[in-house]
């Protein structure tokens, strides 16, 4: 990420656009569409909304892209939806359970976060990320 800044400075003498502050673009058009749907109105049922928009999600990476962006933007209420949907569609994706646990932590819902990390550990007992997060959570 720093290389574009160095290159700009070397060739032009100034940094016109800081590469570190740029938001990454989505790699998939469906990810853009899903992101837009979620930030405009949080649908009660993402599947129903996607069906209305004629979007079929057959690749978990699309939901990962959207969820990651929402987490980066600290939009926990919105970020929960793609992870809930993703874990239903692709229940064996450990990363999805870990991320959903992170979203629940952002929301202050420790018990749900614990449930997510437990599911991730059930799928892969040596999952270091889930073990670490699980060990740090205080149950209220």
Secondary structure per residue as TSV (DSSP state, phi and psi in degrees):
chain	resnum	aa	ss	phi	psi
A	1	X	-	360.0	-30.8
A	2	X	H	-76.3	-30.2
A	3	X	H	-53.7	-43.0
A	4	X	H	-59.4	-36.2
A	5	X	H	-66.0	-45.2
A	6	X	H	-62.4	-42.6
A	7	X	H	-62.7	-45.6
A	8	X	H	-59.2	-46.3
A	9	X	H	-64.4	-42.0
A	10	X	H	-62.6	-46.8
A	11	X	H	-84.1	-31.0
A	12	X	H	-114.2	-14.9
A	13	X	S	84.8	-5.8
A	14	X	S	-141.7	159.3
A	15	X	-	-102.9	106.6
A	16	X	S	-81.4	-34.8
A	17	X	S	-139.3	113.5
A	18	X	-	-71.1	116.2
A	19	X	T	-64.1	-25.7
A	20	X	T	-74.1	-20.0
A	21	X	T	-98.7	-5.2
A	22	X	-	-72.7	138.6
A	23	X	-	-82.9	133.6
A	24	X	-	-65.8	147.5
A	25	X	-	-88.8	154.7
A	26	X	-	-71.9	145.0
A	27	X	S	-87.7	-12.4
A	28	X	S	-128.6	133.4
A	29	X	H	-61.8	-36.1
A	30	X	H	-64.7	-34.4
A	31	X	H	-62.6	-41.0
A	32	X	H	-61.1	-45.6
A	33	X	H	-64.0	-45.3
A	34	X	H	-64.5	-43.2
A	35	X	H	-58.2	-45.9
A	36	X	H	-62.3	-43.2
A	37	X	H	-58.9	-46.2
A	38	X	H	-68.7	-40.0
A	39	X	H	-79.1	-23.1
A	40	X	H	-76.8	-49.8
A	41	X	-	-147.2	130.5
A	42	X	-	-78.3	108.0
A	43	X	-	-70.7	146.1
A	44	X	S	-63.4	-36.7
A	45	X	-	-135.2	107.1
A	46	X	H	-61.9	-39.8
A	47	X	H	-58.2	-47.4
A	48	X	H	-61.0	-43.3
A	49	X	H	-64.3	-40.5
A	50	X	H	-67.4	-36.9
A	51	X	H	-64.2	-40.6
A	52	X	H	-60.4	-37.9
A	53	X	T	-86.3	1.5
A	54	X	T	59.6	41.6
A	55	X	-	-108.7	123.5
A	56	X	-	-108.8	124.0
A	57	X	-	-100.6	104.9
A	58	X	-	-115.8	9.0
A	59	X	-	-135.1	118.5
A	60	X	H	-66.4	-18.0
A	61	X	H	-66.8	-27.4
A	62	X	H	-63.5	-47.2
A	63	X	H	-68.8	-32.8
A	64	X	H	-61.9	-46.6
A	65	X	H	-56.5	-48.0
A	66	X	H	-65.5	-48.6
A	67	X	H	-60.6	-43.3
A	68	X	H	-60.6	-44.5
A	69	X	H	-61.6	-43.4
A	70	X	H	-66.3	-36.6
A	71	X	H	-65.5	-45.1
A	72	X	H	-58.7	-36.3
A	73	X	T	-84.2	2.7
A	74	X	T	57.6	40.3
A	75	X	-	-104.2	70.8
A	76	X	H	-60.7	-41.7
A	77	X	H	-61.8	-37.7
A	78	X	H	-79.3	-37.3
A	79	X	H	-65.9	-25.7
A	80	X	H	-62.7	-39.0
A	81	X	H	-57.6	-51.3
A	82	X	H	-65.9	-29.4
A	83	X	H	-75.1	-37.1
A	84	X	H	-62.1	-43.8
A	85	X	H	-65.0	-43.8
A	86	X	H	-63.6	-41.7
A	87	X	H	-71.3	-23.1
A	88	X	H	-75.9	-45.3
A	89	X	H	-71.0	-39.4
A	90	X	S	-129.2	73.4
A	91	X	T	-68.2	-12.6
A	92	X	T	-100.5	11.2
A	93	X	-	-89.0	105.3
A	94	X	H	-62.0	-40.8
A	95	X	H	-57.8	-37.2
A	96	X	H	-65.2	-41.7
A	97	X	H	-66.2	-41.7
A	98	X	H	-61.0	-46.8
A	99	X	H	-64.3	-40.8
A	100	X	H	-64.8	-36.9
A	101	X	H	-60.2	-41.2
A	102	X	H	-62.4	-40.0
A	103	X	H	-64.8	-43.8
A	104	X	H	-62.2	-36.4
A	105	X	H	-63.5	-42.2
A	106	X	H	-58.0	-35.3
A	107	X	T	-83.0	-7.0
A	108	X	T	81.1	14.8
A	109	X	-	-98.3	80.8
A	110	X	H	-63.4	-38.1
A	111	X	H	-64.3	-43.7
A	112	X	H	-65.8	-36.9
A	113	X	H	-61.4	-44.5
A	114	X	H	-59.4	-44.2
A	115	X	H	-58.6	-41.1
A	116	X	H	-65.8	-45.9
A	117	X	H	-65.8	-34.7
A	118	X	H	-62.6	-42.1
A	119	X	H	-63.9	-41.2
A	120	X	H	-62.7	-39.9
A	121	X	H	-71.5	-31.0
A	122	X	H	-63.9	-40.5
A	123	X	H	-73.7	-36.3
A	124	X	-	-144.8	95.6
A	125	X	T	-58.0	-25.5
A	126	X	T	-91.5	14.6
A	127	X	-	-64.4	102.9
A	128	X	H	-66.2	-39.0
A	129	X	H	-62.1	-47.9
A	130	X	H	-64.5	-40.7
A	131	X	H	-60.5	-45.6
A	132	X	H	-63.6	-48.4
A	133	X	H	-64.8	-44.2
A	134	X	H	-58.9	-40.3
A	135	X	H	-69.4	-22.1
A	136	X	H	-94.6	-12.3
A	137	X	-	-78.1	134.3
A	138	X	-	-100.7	130.1
A	139	X	-	-88.1	126.8
A	140	X	-	-93.0	360.0
